[in-house]
Amino acid sequence: MTTPLRLGIAGLGTVGAGVVKIVRQKANLLADRAGRPVTITAVSARSRDKDRGVNISAYAWEDDPVALATRDDVDVLVELMGGSDGPAKAATEAALAAGKHVVTANKAMLAYHGQALAEAAEAAGAALRFEAAVAGGIPVIKALAEGLAGNDITRVMGVMNGTCNYILTRMQSAGLPYEDVFEEARKLGYLEADPSLDVGGIDAGHKLALLAAIAFGTRVNFGAVALEGIERITIDDIRHADHLGYRIKLLGVAQMTGRGLEQRMSPCLVPKHSPLGQLEGGTNMVVLEGDQVEQIVLRGPGAGEGPTASAVMGDIIDIARGARMPVFGVPAADLTQATSARTTAPAPYYLRMALEDKPGALAKVATVLGDAGISIDRMRQTRHEARTAPVLIVTHSTTRAALDEALAAMTGLDVIAQPPVALRIETA
């Protein structure tokens, strides 16, 4: 086939400019790999005159991304605007309604509207691809939906937000408090305009919800993801974890249990010499476990112009070759509505708390834990701070339900100076 595949790019930020550069600089390579030329016919962005480091004067301009999506000379809408609703959703819906293919990096839009958009795409016979929405340059969606299609997936786990991993590893390597590294990340441009999307675990939670849908054949349900960010992690937590042989990571886990689909994104302790424990800086890692392959570890850059644009181009090349598959790996109509489940697998937990410096304070905490059926593996009291005594406890394996019972009971104790920080210890 020699007919060019014609792209309309909506959004010319870092990733959009990266896609333009690849199409312009690697035209012959793309044509060879796609079996046909790949060209850009039109673009859209907020500002026409902004310097993006790439010449866009050869392309038609549309102020309205919906108009771009419905142009007769656009075969594929490349949606790189972001946002769960607004222009991104409107343009995507318009493109699919017109029978055009869509490639997007928009994890928020898919996390909230993935089922409806998948149904629209499949009804129109159009592709909706989103490799760039999860883990940047790591081809994890292709691995799940295609490479591991012969497996029953048992668990998906990983570090999926490079900003959080940068903050945590920077705290570790430089011995800096969270607030200092947060400000450093902000100045470097690593944080979203709303930082809570990063440090609150929301961005990573969007990605986990998408991977869970593909892995387990379920409808995307971001609302069922248990979210906890890294805002309460202190430099003392980093040091305590290191002393115990662990690193702290914002870890996403999705697995199907006898009670339903468990999805959680929270800071956890992982062994420091494990692949996850050795993950540094803004790098992402996704661990896929299946009944035939056991465990596969995918590691790579989770963001940035080149890696994300690379993922976008992978989807574009598949479309150019004529590859078609259901959006989430199986037909949208066959995706099940999974029952949501809380964490049931027992695990040890790390607890940090500040107690009033009173006689019997530790005994009261130990009694509360014992009443909840939780035994203490290790306990350590560090130097006093004013009139409080920082205390570190590592429990034996227990359930989250039992831990929550104990934490709730602790709120009624007159010796708790600050609410405890509780982190799961992932050993497998």
C-alpha positions as CSV (number, residue, x, y, z in Angstrom):
1,M,0.0,0.0,0.0
2,T,1.5,3.3,-1.1
3,T,-1.3,5.7,0.0
4,P,0.1,7.9,2.8
5,L,-1.3,7.7,6.3
6,R,-2.2,11.3,7.1
7,L,-2.0,12.6,10.7
8,G,-3.7,15.5,12.4
9,I,-1.9,16.4,15.6
10,A,-3.9,18.1,18.4
11,G,-1.5,19.4,21.0
12,L,2.0,20.7,20.2
13,G,3.6,20.6,23.6
14,T,6.7,18.5,24.4
15,V,5.3,15.2,23.1
16,G,3.5,16.7,20.1
17,A,6.7,18.5,19.0
18,G,8.5,15.2,19.4
19,V,6.1,13.4,17.1
20,V,6.5,16.1,14.5
21,K,10.3,15.7,14.7
22,I,10.2,12.0,14.3
23,V,7.8,12.2,11.3
24,R,10.1,14.8,9.6
25,Q,13.4,13.3,10.5
26,K,12.7,9.6,10.0
27,A,10.3,9.6,7.0
28,N,12.2,6.9,5.1
29,L,12.5,4.6,8.1
30,L,8.8,5.0,9.0
31,A,7.7,4.3,5.4
32,D,9.8,1.2,5.3
33,R,8.4,-0.1,8.6
34,A,4.8,0.9,7.9
35,G,4.8,-0.2,4.3
36,R,3.5,3.3,3.4
37,P,4.5,6.9,3.9
38,V,3.4,8.6,7.2
39,T,2.7,12.3,6.8
40,I,1.3,15.2,8.8
41,T,-1.4,17.3,7.1
42,A,-2.8,19.5,9.9
43,V,-2.1,20.5,13.5
44,S,-3.9,22.3,16.3
45,A,-2.7,23.9,19.5
46,R,-3.5,26.8,21.8
47,S,-0.9,29.2,20.3
48,R,0.0,29.3,16.6
49,D,3.1,31.4,17.1
50,K,4.9,29.7,19.9
51,D,8.5,28.5,19.3
52,R,8.4,24.7,19.5
53,G,11.8,24.0,18.1
54,V,10.3,22.5,15.0
55,N,8.8,24.1,11.8
56,I,5.1,23.5,11.5
57,S,4.5,26.1,8.7
58,A,4.0,23.3,6.1
59,Y,0.9,22.0,7.9
60,A,-2.7,23.3,7.8
61,W,-3.7,25.0,11.1
62,E,-6.9,24.5,13.0
63,D,-7.8,26.6,16.0
64,D,-10.5,24.0,16.9
65,P,-9.2,20.5,17.6
66,V,-12.7,19.1,16.7
67,A,-12.4,20.7,13.3
68,L,-9.0,19.1,13.0
69,A,-10.4,15.7,13.9
70,T,-13.0,15.8,11.2
71,R,-10.9,17.1,8.3
72,D,-11.2,15.0,5.1
73,D,-7.4,14.9,4.8
74,V,-6.8,13.4,8.3
75,D,-6.9,9.7,8.7
76,V,-5.6,9.6,12.3
77,L,-6.2,12.1,15.1
78,V,-3.1,12.2,17.4
79,E,-4.5,13.6,20.6
80,L,-1.8,15.0,22.8
81,M,-3.7,17.8,24.6
82,G,-4.4,16.0,27.9
83,G,-7.3,16.5,30.3
84,S,-10.0,14.0,31.1
85,D,-12.7,16.1,29.4
86,G,-12.9,19.3,27.4
87,P,-11.3,19.6,24.0
88,A,-9.4,16.3,24.2
89,K,-12.6,14.3,24.8
90,A,-14.6,16.3,22.3
91,A,-12.0,15.9,19.5
92,T,-11.6,12.1,20.2
93,E,-15.3,11.6,20.1
94,A,-15.6,13.6,16.9
95,A,-12.8,11.6,15.2
96,L,-14.3,8.3,16.2
97,A,-17.8,9.3,15.0
98,A,-16.2,10.2,11.7
99,G,-14.7,6.7,11.5
100,K,-11.1,8.0,12.0
101,H,-8.5,6.3,14.0
102,V,-7.2,7.9,17.3
103,V,-3.8,7.7,19.0
104,T,-3.6,9.3,22.4
105,A,-1.3,9.7,25.3
106,N,-4.2,10.8,27.6
107,K,-4.4,8.5,30.5
108,A,-6.9,10.7,32.4
109,M,-9.4,10.7,29.6
110,L,-9.2,6.9,29.2
111,A,-9.3,6.3,33.0
112,Y,-12.7,8.1,33.2
113,H,-14.2,7.5,29.7
114,G,-12.3,4.4,28.4
115,Q,-15.4,2.1,28.2
116,A,-17.5,4.6,26.2
117,L,-14.7,5.5,23.9
118,A,-13.8,1.9,23.3
119,E,-17.4,1.1,22.4
120,A,-17.5,4.1,20.0
121,A,-14.2,3.1,18.4
122,E,-15.2,-0.5,17.9
123,A,-18.7,0.4,16.6
124,A,-17.0,2.7,14.0
125,G,-14.4,0.1,13.0
126,A,-11.7,2.5,14.1
127,A,-8.5,2.0,16.1
128,L,-8.1,3.7,19.5
129,R,-4.5,3.2,20.6
130,F,-2.8,4.6,23.8
131,E,0.6,3.0,24.4
132,A,2.0,6.5,25.3
133,A,-0.6,6.9,28.1
134,V,1.2,4.3,30.3
135,A,4.9,4.2,31.3
136,G,6.2,6.5,28.6
137,G,8.5,4.7,26.2
138,I,7.9,1.2,27.8
139,P,5.7,-0.9,25.4
140,V,3.7,-2.4,28.2
141,I,0.3,-2.3,26.6
142,K,1.6,-4.1,23.5
143,A,3.2,-6.6,25.8
144,L,0.0,-7.3,27.8
145,A,-2.5,-7.2,24.9
146,E,-0.4,-9.0,22.3
147,G,2.9,-10.6,23.6
148,L,1.2,-12.2,26.6
149,A,-2.1,-12.9,25.0
150,G,-1.7,-16.6,25.7
151,N,-1.4,-16.0,29.5
152,D,-3.8,-15.6,32.3
153,I,-2.3,-12.6,34.0
154,T,-2.0,-13.0,37.7
155,R,-0.6,-9.7,38.8
156,V,0.5,-6.3,37.4
157,M,2.8,-4.3,39.6
158,G,5.1,-1.4,39.1
159,V,6.5,2.1,39.5
160,M,4.5,4.3,37.1
161,N,5.2,7.9,38.0
162,G,8.7,9.1,37.3
163,T,8.3,12.3,39.3
164,C,7.5,10.4,42.5
165,N,10.4,8.0,41.9
166,Y,12.7,11.0,41.3
167,I,11.6,12.6,44.6
168,L,12.0,9.4,46.7
169,T,15.4,8.4,45.2
170,R,16.7,12.0,45.5
171,M,15.7,12.0,49.1
172,Q,17.6,8.8,49.5
173,S,20.7,9.8,47.7
174,A,21.1,13.3,48.9
175,G,19.6,13.0,52.4
176,L,17.2,15.8,51.7
177,P,13.7,16.3,53.2
178,Y,10.6,15.9,51.1
179,E,9.8,19.6,51.0
180,D,13.3,20.5,49.5
181,V,13.1,17.8,46.8
182,F,9.5,18.7,46.0
183,E,10.6,22.3,45.3
184,E,13.6,21.0,43.3
185,A,11.3,18.9,41.2
186,R,9.0,21.8,40.6
187,K,11.8,24.1,39.4
188,L,13.0,21.4,37.0
189,G,9.5,21.2,35.5
190,Y,8.9,17.6,36.6
191,L,5.6,18.3,38.4
192,E,2.2,18.7,36.8
193,A,0.5,22.1,37.0
194,D,-1.6,20.5,39.8
195,P,1.2,18.7,41.7
196,S,-1.3,16.4,43.5
197,L,-1.7,14.5,40.2
198,D,1.9,13.3,40.7
199,V,2.6,13.2,44.4
200,G,-1.0,12.2,45.3
201,G,-0.7,9.1,43.1
202,I,-3.6,10.1,40.8
203,D,-1.5,10.1,37.6
204,A,-0.1,6.7,38.4
205,G,-3.5,5.4,39.4
206,H,-4.9,6.3,36.0
207,K,-2.2,4.2,34.4
208,L,-2.8,1.3,36.8
209,A,-6.6,1.3,36.0
210,L,-5.8,1.0,32.3
211,L,-3.4,-1.8,32.7
212,A,-5.8,-3.7,35.0
213,A,-8.5,-3.5,32.3
214,I,-6.2,-5.1,29.7
215,A,-4.7,-7.6,32.1
216,F,-8.0,-8.9,33.5
217,G,-10.6,-8.2,30.8
218,T,-12.5,-5.7,32.9
219,R,-14.0,-2.3,32.4
220,V,-11.8,0.5,33.4
221,N,-12.7,1.6,36.9
222,F,-10.4,4.3,38.2
223,G,-12.8,5.0,41.1
224,A,-11.9,1.6,42.5
225,V,-8.2,2.3,42.7
226,A,-7.2,2.8,46.4
227,L,-4.9,5.8,46.3
228,E,-2.3,7.1,48.7
229,G,0.4,9.5,47.7
230,I,3.9,10.2,49.0
231,E,3.2,13.5,50.8
232,R,3.7,12.0,54.3
233,I,7.0,10.3,53.5
234,T,9.8,11.9,55.5
235,I,13.5,11.6,55.3
236,D,13.3,9.6,58.6
237,D,11.1,7.1,56.7
238,I,13.7,6.9,54.0
239,R,16.5,6.3,56.5
240,H,14.5,3.8,58.5
241,A,13.7,1.8,55.4
242,D,17.3,1.8,54.4
243,H,18.3,0.5,57.8
244,L,15.8,-2.3,57.4
245,G,17.1,-3.2,53.9
246,Y,14.4,-1.5,51.9
247,R,13.6,1.4,49.6
248,I,10.3,3.3,49.5
249,K,8.5,3.3,46.2
250,L,5.1,4.6,45.0
251,L,4.0,1.1,43.9
252,G,0.9,0.2,41.9
253,V,-0.5,-3.3,42.2
254,A,-3.5,-4.9,40.4
255,Q,-4.5,-8.5,40.9
256,M,-7.6,-10.6,40.7
257,T,-8.5,-12.3,43.9
258,G,-11.3,-14.6,45.1
259,R,-13.1,-11.5,46.4
260,G,-12.7,-9.4,43.2
261,L,-10.2,-7.0,41.5
262,E,-7.7,-5.4,43.8
263,Q,-6.2,-2.1,42.6
264,R,-4.0,0.0,44.8
265,M,-1.4,2.7,44.3
266,S,0.5,3.5,47.5
267,P,4.0,4.0,48.9
268,C,5.5,0.6,49.9
269,L,8.8,-0.7,51.1
270,V,10.5,-3.1,48.6
271,P,13.8,-4.9,49.1
272,K,16.7,-2.6,48.2
273,H,18.4,-5.1,46.0
274,S,15.3,-6.1,44.0
275,P,14.7,-4.7,40.5
276,L,12.1,-2.3,41.9
277,G,14.4,-1.3,44.8
278,Q,17.2,-0.4,42.4
279,L,15.1,1.8,40.2
280,E,16.5,5.3,40.2
281,G,15.4,8.7,39.1
282,G,12.5,9.2,36.7
283,T,12.6,5.7,35.3
284,N,9.5,3.5,35.3
285,M,9.2,-0.2,35.8
286,V,6.3,-2.6,35.2
287,V,6.3,-6.2,36.4
288,L,3.9,-8.5,34.6
289,E,3.1,-12.0,36.0
290,G,1.4,-14.7,33.9
291,D,0.6,-18.4,34.3
292,Q,2.9,-19.3,31.3
293,V,5.7,-16.8,31.6
294,E,5.9,-16.4,35.4
295,Q,7.4,-12.9,35.6
296,I,8.5,-10.3,33.1
297,V,10.1,-7.0,34.1
298,L,9.9,-4.0,31.8
299,R,12.1,-1.0,32.6
300,G,12.6,2.3,30.8
301,P,12.0,6.1,30.7
302,G,8.5,6.9,31.9
303,A,8.2,10.4,30.4
304,G,9.9,13.0,28.2
305,E,9.7,14.1,24.6
306,G,11.6,11.2,23.0
307,P,10.2,8.2,24.9
308,T,6.6,9.3,24.8
309,A,6.8,10.3,21.1
310,S,8.3,6.9,20.4
311,A,5.3,5.2,22.0
312,V,2.9,7.4,20.0
313,M,4.8,6.4,16.8
314,G,4.6,2.7,17.6
315,D,0.8,3.0,17.6
316,I,0.8,5.0,14.4
317,I,2.9,2.4,12.6
318,D,0.5,-0.4,13.7
319,I,-2.4,1.6,12.2
320,A,-0.5,2.2,9.0
321,R,0.1,-1.5,8.7
322,G,-3.6,-2.2,9.0
323,A,-3.3,-3.8,12.5
324,R,-6.7,-3.8,14.3
325,M,-7.5,-5.0,17.7
326,P,-10.0,-4.2,20.4
327,V,-9.1,-1.2,22.5
328,F,-8.6,-3.1,25.7
329,G,-7.5,-6.4,24.2
330,V,-11.0,-8.0,24.1
331,P,-14.2,-6.5,22.6
332,A,-15.6,-3.7,24.7
333,A,-18.9,-5.5,25.0
334,D,-17.2,-8.5,26.6
335,L,-15.3,-6.5,29.3
336,T,-16.7,-7.5,32.7
337,Q,-17.7,-5.2,35.5
338,A,-15.3,-6.5,38.2
339,T,-16.2,-6.5,41.9
340,S,-13.8,-4.2,43.7
341,A,-11.8,-5.8,46.5
342,R,-9.5,-4.4,49.1
343,T,-6.1,-5.8,49.9
344,T,-6.5,-9.2,51.4
345,A,-3.1,-10.8,51.1
346,P,-1.2,-10.6,54.5
347,A,2.0,-8.7,54.6
348,P,4.3,-7.1,57.2
349,Y,3.8,-3.4,57.7
350,Y,6.1,-0.5,58.7
351,L,4.6,1.9,61.2
352,R,6.0,5.2,62.2
353,M,4.4,7.3,65.0
354,A,5.1,10.0,67.5
355,L,4.1,9.2,71.1
356,E,3.7,11.6,74.0
357,D,6.7,11.1,76.3
358,K,4.6,9.5,79.1
359,P,5.1,6.3,81.1
360,G,3.3,3.3,79.5
361,A,2.9,4.9,76.1
362,L,4.5,2.0,74.2
363,A,2.5,-0.5,76.2
364,K,-0.8,1.1,75.2
365,V,0.2,0.9,71.5
366,A,1.4,-2.7,71.8
367,T,-2.0,-3.6,73.5
368,V,-4.0,-2.0,70.6
369,L,-1.9,-4.0,68.1
370,G,-2.4,-7.2,70.1
371,D,-6.1,-6.7,70.4
372,A,-6.2,-6.5,66.5
373,G,-4.3,-9.8,66.3
374,I,-1.1,-8.0,65.1
375,S,2.3,-9.2,66.5
376,I,5.4,-7.0,66.5
377,D,8.5,-8.1,64.7
378,R,10.7,-5.2,65.6
379,M,10.3,-2.0,67.5
380,R,12.7,1.0,67.9
381,Q,12.5,4.3,69.6
382,T,14.6,7.1,68.2
383,R,15.8,10.3,69.8
384,H,13.2,12.4,71.5
385,E,11.9,15.5,69.8
386,A,10.7,18.1,72.3
387,R,8.0,16.3,74.4
388,T,7.4,13.5,71.8
389,A,9.1,10.2,71.2
390,P,9.4,8.9,67.6
391,V,8.7,5.2,67.5
392,L,9.2,2.7,64.6
393,I,7.4,-0.6,64.5
394,V,7.6,-3.4,62.0
395,T,4.8,-6.0,62.3
396,H,4.7,-9.6,61.3
397,S,2.4,-10.4,58.4
398,T,-1.1,-9.1,58.9
399,T,-4.1,-8.1,56.9
400,R,-4.9,-4.5,56.0
401,A,-8.2,-4.9,57.6
402,A,-6.6,-5.8,60.9
403,L,-4.1,-3.0,60.6
404,D,-6.9,-0.5,59.9
405,E,-8.7,-1.7,63.0
406,A,-5.6,-1.0,65.0
407,L,-5.0,2.4,63.5
408,A,-8.6,3.4,64.2
409,A,-8.2,2.3,67.8
410,M,-5.0,4.3,68.1
411,T,-6.8,7.5,67.4
412,G,-8.5,7.2,70.7
413,L,-5.3,6.8,72.7
414,D,-4.1,9.8,74.7
415,V,-0.5,9.1,73.9
416,I,-0.6,9.5,70.1
417,A,1.0,12.9,69.2
418,Q,0.8,12.4,65.4
419,P,-1.3,10.1,63.3
420,P,0.8,6.9,62.4
421,V,2.2,6.5,59.0
422,A,1.7,2.9,57.8
423,L,3.5,1.4,54.7
424,R,3.1,-2.1,53.4
425,I,6.3,-4.1,52.9
426,E,6.2,-5.9,49.6
427,T,8.6,-8.8,49.7
428,A,7.5,-10.7,46.5
